[in-house]
Amino acid sequence: MGIDISIGLLTVIMFGSLLILLMAGLPLAFVTGGLACVFLFVLGDANALNIVPSRIFPLMTNYQLSAIPLFIFMAAMLERAGIINDMFDVIYKVLGGIRGGLASATIIASTILAAMVGVIGAAVVTMGIIALPAMLKRHYNPEIAMGSIMAGGTLGILIPPSILAIIYAVVAEQSVGELFIGAIFPGLLLSGLYIVYVTVRSYINPLVGPPIPPHERVSTREKVALVSRMAAPIALIIVVLGVIFTGVATPVEAAGIGTFGAFVVAAIHRKLDWPTVREACLTTLKASAMVIWIMFGATIFVGLYVLEGGQQFVQELLQGAGLGPWGILIVMQIVLIILGMFLDWVGILLLCVPIFVPIIKALGAGAFGLDNPDDLVVWFGVLYLVNMQMSFLSPPFGYALFYLRGVAPPDIPMARIFRAAIPFLMIQTIGLVLCMLFPQIIIWLPRLVYG
């Protein structure tokens, strides 16, 4: 038989060893899975290892998860076809004449990009390659330029079709469609707040974001012609999201439509050839495999912790602190923000959501002034997505910071990239607080669509 350890000590040992191994630079997928198998053997016996296939198999056979490789492939095809370059070029020429226009163009392009690409890295790296040189060449403040790229890039976590929303819905056992619809207004709210910030900063100090020179500007007629060039990719986004929201297709079927649409858009732009398809396939394979392996490892780790009574322990700990429902919700958000500084987004989801969601459900919708339990799970799910968006900008290990470091000029130090992220991190905090205080921002649209 295995060793008998108190749940409090087990919590410290399990999560302590996880943190130490991750800080040593080992990959999350193998750390969580490997540690889980070690603890299973130490705490139980050979039969306890049966939890491994019983946790992994439901994920392997989950139909909704097949949307992930399809959406990643759609994004990779659109990126390879040069759609993103064209889109930035269009928005840049339309908005370039106003102060802070290029930073606003970057954020708008990133918002549209988020609706095409459910993957963060692609958005930050692509905009870093296209938009950063354009802004620095026109003497933009590097911190505003880099901040708008990183903040805009993280919108992919929130705006559908977000890969994270699909995984969250699978783990929390709720509707992907409802979560997608609930995330639209918070995503647009944050995008709007970023644009307001860069515009106000540029009007207070014109040197921060100067307009492009008159000879580079285009007439209204040319602007209309430019916008029409973006008709195909925008139509694709509208079709993909439209079939989900109207209930015509499930998110998986919509992802299939999107993938076919990406081929059509690439063909229209004369970029449909074998190297494009091959590169898109390789990108999809790498990104999907990474996500799925992390899911396998983390689900075994959390499964063991819940089996040993971890969920009960956390629930009693939070309720025993006498914080009340709002206090518990705030503590959860703080835990997610802290974990976001050190851990991968998929890892945080699989470590926290199986423990947090039952606690929130147990508190009840009435505790937060909501009418029904369905509203509660959608509201908490979108709050989680907004929170994860913050994790991408949180120093010291926020992913967006390192994605940008990879494409920023060598003379820009890492400390400056950190500084560029801070104001946008504050804006994200304001967005999170607004979504907490005014749940209607999240639940109004799902109610309207689903009744």
HELIX and SHEET records of a PDB file:
HELIX    1   1 ILE A    7  MET A   23  1                                  17    
HELIX    2   2 LEU A   28  LEU A   43  1                                  16    
HELIX    3   3 ALA A   46  ASN A   50  5                                   5    
HELIX    4   4 ILE A   51  MET A   60  1                                  10    
HELIX    5   5 TYR A   63  SER A   66  5                                   4    
HELIX    6   6 ALA A   67  ARG A   80  1                                  14    
HELIX    7   7 ILE A   83  LEU A   95  1                                  13    
HELIX    8   8 GLY A  101  MET A  116  1                                  16    
HELIX    9   9 ILE A  120  LYS A  137  1                                  18    
HELIX   10  10 PRO A  142  GLY A  153  1                                  12    
HELIX   11  11 THR A  154  ILE A  157  5                                   4    
HELIX   12  12 ILE A  163  ALA A  172  1                                  10    
HELIX   13  13 VAL A  176  ILE A  204  1                                  29    
HELIX   14  14 PRO A  214  GLU A  216  5                                   3    
HELIX   15  15 THR A  220  ARG A  229  1                                  10    
HELIX   16  16 ALA A  231  PHE A  245  1                                  15    
HELIX   17  17 PRO A  251  ILE A  268  1                                  18    
HELIX   18  18 TRP A  274  LEU A  307  1                                  34    
HELIX   19  19 GLY A  310  GLY A  320  1                                  11    
HELIX   20  20 GLY A  324  GLY A  340  1                                  17    
HELIX   21  21 TRP A  345  LEU A  363  1                                  19    
HELIX   22  22 ALA A  365  PHE A  368  5                                   4    
HELIX   23  23 PRO A  373  SER A  391  1                                  19    
HELIX   24  24 TYR A  399  ARG A  405  1                                   7    
HELIX   25  25 MET A  414  LEU A  437  1                                  24    
HELIX   26  26 GLN A  440  TYR A  450  1                                  11    
END                                                                             
